[in-house]
Amino acid sequence: MAALPDEGVRDELVAVQNMTLPHLDHARPTSRGNLHLTLAFLGELDREREARTLEAMRRAAENVRTEEFAVELGPVGCFQKRRGSILWQGFREDGAEGREHEGSRDGMRRLAELRATLGMRLLESGAIPEPLPPFSPHMTLARGCRLRKEEREAGMDAFLAQMNEQLATHSLRAGRLGAAKMRIDAMSLMWSHHPDGGALVYTEVARVSL
């Protein structure tokens, strides 16, 4: 289950991929069409569990403030793994001081509220057997990442700091006070599959508007 970015945000995420991937070996970038913010991973669903999931989504949408909101793209980060790390872009939690970030703080609170309500409704409906894991909102940019040999000595932390400095410069050049904002106006039930045995594709099965 996911929130899907609009084309403008996809443009921003692809730009970050283009900025970071030349520094990485063996990275498998997320395709443009597969970029998404995961709200809950449910595994394989049969028809009954899918129906319960959709009912939970509808009830969650009714229980939160129904108007759409937005969250601001944040820094690039990495889940480090022995066989290749996961590169991601997160969302700004509280930002710098100033009124320009007040909307971001409210957006993150509302995103957390939506996800918590969704988790409760999924449990109540029997769509999931146990509570959802802690929420760490991000969008995966690439998997299987390792720094190129000539950059490994400096380390991943130095690389991420450099990339986030470049992101800040990119925003200023685009004439923005902050990063691009992702509108959250719906929850989408997604199907991950390999059509004809090919590349992984995420297909939207159903959408519940907020």
C-alpha positions as CSV (number, residue, x, y, z in Angstrom):
1,M,0.0,0.0,0.0
2,A,1.5,3.3,-1.0
3,A,1.1,7.0,-1.7
4,L,2.1,7.8,-5.2
5,P,4.1,10.9,-6.2
6,D,3.0,13.2,-9.1
7,E,5.1,13.7,-12.2
8,G,6.8,16.7,-10.8
9,V,8.0,14.8,-7.7
10,R,9.0,11.9,-9.9
11,D,11.2,14.4,-11.9
12,E,12.9,15.5,-8.7
13,L,13.5,11.9,-7.6
14,V,15.0,10.9,-11.0
15,A,17.2,14.0,-10.8
16,V,18.5,12.8,-7.4
17,Q,19.1,9.3,-8.9
18,N,21.1,10.9,-11.7
19,M,23.1,12.9,-9.2
20,T,24.0,9.9,-6.9
21,L,24.2,6.8,-9.2
22,P,27.5,7.8,-10.9
23,H,29.2,7.4,-7.4
24,L,27.8,3.9,-6.9
25,D,28.7,0.4,-8.2
26,H,26.2,-2.3,-8.9
27,A,23.2,-0.1,-8.0
28,R,19.8,-1.2,-9.3
29,P,17.8,2.1,-9.6
30,T,14.1,2.1,-9.0
31,S,12.3,2.8,-12.3
32,R,10.5,6.1,-12.6
33,G,7.1,4.4,-12.7
34,N,7.8,2.3,-9.5
35,L,8.8,5.3,-7.3
36,H,6.4,5.4,-4.3
37,L,6.0,6.0,-0.6
38,T,5.2,2.7,1.2
39,L,2.5,3.0,3.9
40,A,2.2,-0.7,4.6
41,F,3.6,-3.9,3.2
42,L,1.0,-6.6,3.1
43,G,2.5,-9.4,1.1
44,E,0.3,-11.6,-1.1
45,L,-3.5,-11.0,-0.8
46,D,-6.3,-13.4,-1.6
47,R,-9.7,-12.0,-2.5
48,E,-11.0,-11.9,1.1
49,R,-8.0,-10.2,2.5
50,E,-8.0,-7.7,-0.4
51,A,-11.6,-6.8,0.4
52,R,-10.7,-6.4,4.1
53,T,-7.8,-4.2,3.1
54,L,-9.9,-1.9,0.9
55,E,-12.5,-1.6,3.7
56,A,-9.7,-0.6,6.1
57,M,-8.4,2.0,3.7
58,R,-11.8,3.5,3.3
59,R,-12.4,3.6,7.0
60,A,-9.0,5.2,7.6
61,A,-9.7,7.9,5.0
62,E,-13.0,8.7,6.8
63,N,-11.3,8.9,10.2
64,V,-8.6,11.4,9.4
65,R,-8.9,15.0,8.3
66,T,-10.1,14.5,4.7
67,E,-8.4,17.3,2.8
68,E,-5.2,16.5,1.1
69,F,-1.9,17.6,2.5
70,A,1.8,17.8,1.4
71,V,5.2,16.6,2.7
72,E,8.5,18.1,1.7
73,L,11.2,16.0,0.2
74,G,14.2,15.7,2.6
75,P,17.7,14.4,2.7
76,V,19.1,11.4,1.0
77,G,20.0,8.5,3.3
78,C,21.1,4.9,3.2
79,F,20.1,1.6,4.8
80,Q,23.5,-0.1,4.9
81,K,23.6,-3.8,4.2
82,R,26.5,-6.2,3.7
83,R,25.5,-7.2,0.2
84,G,24.6,-3.8,-1.0
85,S,22.9,-0.9,0.6
86,I,19.5,0.8,-0.1
87,L,19.6,4.4,-1.1
88,W,16.6,6.5,-0.4
89,Q,15.2,10.0,-0.1
90,G,13.2,10.8,3.0
91,F,11.1,13.8,4.1
92,R,11.8,16.9,6.1
93,E,10.8,16.3,9.7
94,D,10.9,19.9,11.1
95,G,13.2,21.8,8.8
96,A,15.1,25.0,9.6
97,E,13.5,27.8,11.6
98,G,11.0,29.9,9.7
99,R,7.5,30.0,8.5
100,E,8.3,28.4,5.1
101,H,8.6,25.0,7.0
102,E,5.4,25.2,9.0
103,G,3.5,23.3,6.3
104,S,6.1,20.6,6.2
105,R,5.8,20.0,10.0
106,D,2.0,19.8,9.7
107,G,2.3,17.5,6.7
108,M,4.5,15.1,8.6
109,R,2.2,15.0,11.6
110,R,-0.7,14.3,9.3
111,L,1.2,11.6,7.4
112,A,2.0,9.9,10.8
113,E,-1.7,10.2,11.8
114,L,-2.9,8.7,8.5
115,R,-0.5,5.8,8.8
116,A,-1.3,5.1,12.5
117,T,-5.1,5.2,11.7
118,L,-4.5,2.9,8.7
119,G,-2.7,0.4,10.9
120,M,-5.5,0.3,13.4
121,R,-8.1,-0.2,10.8
122,L,-6.1,-3.0,9.1
123,L,-5.9,-4.8,12.4
124,E,-9.6,-4.3,13.2
125,S,-10.6,-5.6,9.7
126,G,-8.4,-8.7,10.1
127,A,-6.3,-7.7,7.0
128,I,-3.1,-8.0,9.1
129,P,-2.5,-10.3,12.1
130,E,-0.3,-8.0,14.1
131,P,0.5,-4.2,14.3
132,L,2.4,-2.6,11.5
133,P,6.1,-2.0,12.1
134,P,7.4,1.5,13.0
135,F,7.0,4.0,10.2
136,S,10.1,5.4,8.5
137,P,8.7,7.3,5.5
138,H,11.1,7.3,2.5
139,M,11.2,6.5,-1.2
140,T,13.7,3.9,-2.4
141,L,16.0,5.3,-5.1
142,A,18.2,2.3,-5.7
143,R,19.2,-1.1,-4.2
144,G,22.4,-3.1,-4.1
145,C,24.5,0.0,-3.8
146,R,28.2,0.2,-2.9
147,L,30.4,3.3,-3.2
148,R,32.8,3.2,-6.1
149,K,36.2,2.0,-5.1
150,E,37.9,5.4,-5.3
151,E,35.3,6.8,-2.9
152,R,35.0,4.0,-0.3
153,E,37.8,5.3,1.9
154,A,35.9,8.5,2.7
155,G,32.9,6.4,3.5
156,M,29.1,6.5,3.1
157,D,28.5,9.3,5.6
158,A,30.8,11.6,3.8
159,F,29.1,10.7,0.5
160,L,25.6,11.4,1.8
161,A,26.7,14.7,3.3
162,Q,28.1,15.7,-0.1
163,M,24.9,14.7,-1.9
164,N,22.7,16.6,0.6
165,E,24.7,19.7,0.1
166,Q,24.2,19.4,-3.7
167,L,20.5,18.9,-3.1
168,A,20.3,22.2,-1.2
169,T,22.1,23.9,-4.1
170,H,19.7,22.3,-6.6
171,S,16.7,23.7,-4.7
172,L,18.2,27.2,-4.7
173,R,18.9,27.0,-8.4
174,A,15.3,26.0,-9.0
175,G,14.2,29.1,-7.1
176,R,12.8,27.4,-4.1
177,L,13.3,28.1,-0.4
178,G,13.0,24.4,0.3
179,A,12.8,21.0,-1.5
180,A,9.9,19.9,-3.7
181,K,6.7,18.9,-2.0
182,M,4.7,15.7,-2.5
183,R,1.0,16.0,-2.3
184,I,-0.7,13.2,-0.3
185,D,-4.3,13.0,-1.6
186,A,-5.0,9.2,-1.8
187,M,-3.8,5.8,-0.7
188,S,-3.2,3.2,-3.4
189,L,-3.3,-0.6,-3.1
190,M,-0.4,-1.8,-5.2
191,W,0.4,-5.1,-6.9
192,S,4.1,-5.9,-7.4
193,H,4.7,-8.4,-10.3
194,H,6.9,-9.3,-13.2
195,P,4.9,-9.1,-16.4
196,D,6.0,-11.9,-18.8
197,G,8.9,-12.6,-16.5
198,G,10.4,-9.2,-17.1
199,A,11.3,-6.3,-14.8
200,L,9.4,-5.7,-11.6
201,V,6.4,-3.4,-12.0
202,Y,4.2,-1.9,-9.3
203,T,0.6,-1.6,-10.6
204,E,-2.1,0.3,-8.9
205,V,-5.1,-2.0,-8.1
206,A,-7.3,0.4,-6.2
207,R,-7.2,4.0,-4.9
208,V,-9.0,5.5,-1.9
209,S,-9.0,9.3,-2.0
210,L,-8.6,11.4,1.2
